Amino acid sequence: MPDKLVTIAQFADSIPANLAKQTLADFGIESVLGGENASNVYSGLSAVADIELQVLKSQVQEALKILESYKKQGQ
């Protein structure tokens, strides 16, 4: 049975969404951004244009740890 995609974060702007995606890629975790094009078209309407960062269900815990660690370093 193939792994399903799970949303682990939501963003109102494509820049932090892409930074998070790249951070995961740097650690070998593939991810996808859902709703990124809608965000570009409907900028300013975050309720309509949430960008979802998704990873495989089997990588959720590792991805969340990486993003949390990255978030702490940025503070």
Backbone hydrogen bonds, N-H to C=O, Kabsch-Sander energy under -0.5 kcal/mol:
donor,donor_aa,acceptor,acceptor_aa,energy
6,V,55,V,-3.0
8,I,53,L,-3.0
9,A,53,L,-1.1
11,F,51,I,-2.5
17,A,13,D,-1.2
18,N,14,S,-2.5
19,L,15,I,-2.1
20,A,16,P,-2.3
21,K,17,A,-2.1
22,Q,18,N,-2.5
23,T,19,L,-2.4
24,L,20,A,-2.2
25,A,21,K,-2.1
26,D,22,Q,-2.3
27,F,23,T,-0.8
27,F,24,L,-1.1
28,G,25,A,-1.9
29,I,24,L,-2.6
30,E,28,G,-0.6
32,V,54,Q,-2.2
34,G,32,V,-0.6
34,G,52,E,-2.8
39,S,35,G,-1.9
40,N,36,E,-1.7
41,V,37,N,-2.0
42,Y,38,A,-3.1
43,S,40,N,-0.6
45,L,42,Y,-2.1
46,S,44,G,-0.5
48,V,45,L,-1.4
49,A,45,L,-2.2
51,I,11,F,-3.4
52,E,34,G,-2.9
52,E,50,D,-0.5
53,L,9,A,-2.8
53,L,51,I,-0.5
54,Q,32,V,-2.8
54,Q,52,E,-0.6
55,V,6,V,-2.1
57,K,4,K,-2.5
59,Q,56,L,-2.3
60,V,57,K,-1.1
63,A,59,Q,-2.6
64,L,60,V,-2.7
65,K,61,Q,-2.1
66,I,62,E,-2.2
67,L,63,A,-2.5
68,E,64,L,-2.4
69,S,65,K,-2.3
70,Y,66,I,-2.5
71,K,67,L,-2.4
72,K,68,E,-2.1
73,Q,69,S,-1.8
74,G,70,Y,-1.4
75,Q,72,K,-0.9
